[in-house]
């Protein structure tokens, strides 16, 4: 009988010892990671252990059904019998997908419509290419598109002006975002959720290594990341200090803007059209980031996007992570090994003149396509998804940050997503915008010029000063084309 005893394999031994309470949560995570177990498996072992030992640890939302917090907004139409609404929303593999499908089902049950979840591309850069293809061909296939906060200038020609039907709803949303989404007086997209780059950290590891607070400056982050990595990587060779988005795509533009702006290095192109990228503080910030590659960050961080970053952090293989708010709910899901061990705060800043905390403004809006044959139903769908009720539910269950101020002040949001409520000033207006208003429909070319060179700096293919000079030259051409 002992031939097949579970304790004969390393994994079996880990499970057995954890159940008898011989191992701490940290030991289980370390050994699980060293055995190459995935986050959900480690999470299962941890939760089996905690059911026995510390059942009171369970988070309040842990046993709730997806969509449990959705309350139907008042005044929606109930006569949309069978009306098709194809809505291009999150990526197919998004952790938010199940929630969105439930939200859509509730909309259909209430209104009679036949709305459908259509997955979009994972990368914002790829997604834009597909949207441009479909909308450029005036395709009637999709009715609603989620659009990035940097795209109103690009999407304006394809959008129904939502001011005609939803001005009252728009008045509830942050004025800064409504203004961002308004092109020549037309509301191109209704704000849905807002994003800001945040620093995630392992509060248990900071404590263990004697750090009382998360880092305020990039130098402090480097020091902490190195110390923790040195201590952890013996048991867990995949462990790294800091993970972020270094691939050549829109996400790197977001990271790069944070590095340079937090170091007093400007916003690439200023709101008045001046190209300011070529300055010593920006260059220094890029050199600093390049020095992380292969030291406190993995060699292949230059291929990371948001999901790969989270794939490193969520199973316990990194001390710090730069990501958007959605990542929090993933790390606190019932099967996560990091429940109660993750802190969230502002990204660090530089040490020199003009240094300040910087979080890139991100976020998504709902646009109704001009080529949709079902515009009335599509508008009703936008009214539903961008209502205070749905924003609140998306915040509570999926940790997306709302675009309606009163949602942050809601007691349930304050209790269940304390970090979002605390960071309200950042989401309300304290984040730094990419230069998408001033570069209008040429924003994507500007961003490509920036992120492709930045990626070369990170991989060591280009030296920072030379690459920045090249970015500057390209941006000057783009601005000239726009008449600056
Ligand atoms: C997030 C942000 C979006 C940004 C993208 C980059 O989705 O909300 O604004 O462009 O990340 O990857």
Boltz pocket constraint, residues with backbone or C-beta under 6 A from the ligand:
constraints:
  - pocket:
      binder: B
      contacts: [[A, 124], [A, 148], [A, 149], [A, 150], [A, 194], [A, 195], [A, 250], [A, 251], [A, 252], [A, 254], [A, 306], [A, 324], [A, 361], [A, 362], [A, 363], [A, 364]]
      max_distance: 6.0
